[in-house]
Amino acid sequence: MHARRYFFKALESDQQHMGPALHLIARLYGVEDRAKGLTAEERLALRQRLSAPVMEKLHKYVLEIRQEVLPKSPAGAAVRYALNQWEALTRFLEDGELEIDNGASERANRPIAIGRGNWTFFGSDNGGKTAAVLLSFIAMCKRNAVEPFAWFRDVLSRVATHPISRIEELLPHNWKTLAAAQA
């Protein structure tokens, strides 16, 4: 994903060199589209058959154009990044469980990165600790497919009268089944 972004940024200034690289990268993502729904073993076999040769072509192409692009240009940065990260870029060819890129994990962490600047305004260390607890509960809710606002509303209305010996029932991963049973 990052390598593709570098090539895409350089496309405007060097279409001649970046276009073919992006075409090869698009072919890799086409294979990944075909691999959706396959088992890890099937996906690995498909990648070995279709993606590995494309990655070899991409590597050869990037090595060829390395001498043709200006080192400090966007195209030079794209080529340098791809070559420096080649081992990581090809890791998906070794394991069918791995995704072709880390987009899902970056999307999951985006709220944390965005919030980092806002969290300096909590007012105190205690405010920051409270926010950390609340954000942890929200993350648990999302991970367990529980709507956070509904969970907070229900749990906060019941926590004072709920038996302390059964407090685990109110955690998001247990609350979902508890709420379904009550419905």
KALIN-V832081 format. One record per helix or strand of 2 or more residues. SS is the DSSP state (alpha for helix, beta for strand). FROM is the first residue (numbers start at 1). LEN is the number of residues. If there is no record, write none. Layout:
SS:FROM:LEN
SS:FROM:LEN
This chain:
alpha:2:10
alpha:15:21
alpha:40:26
alpha:74:11
alpha:86:8
alpha:103:19
alpha:125:19
alpha:148:11
alpha:164:7
alpha:172:11
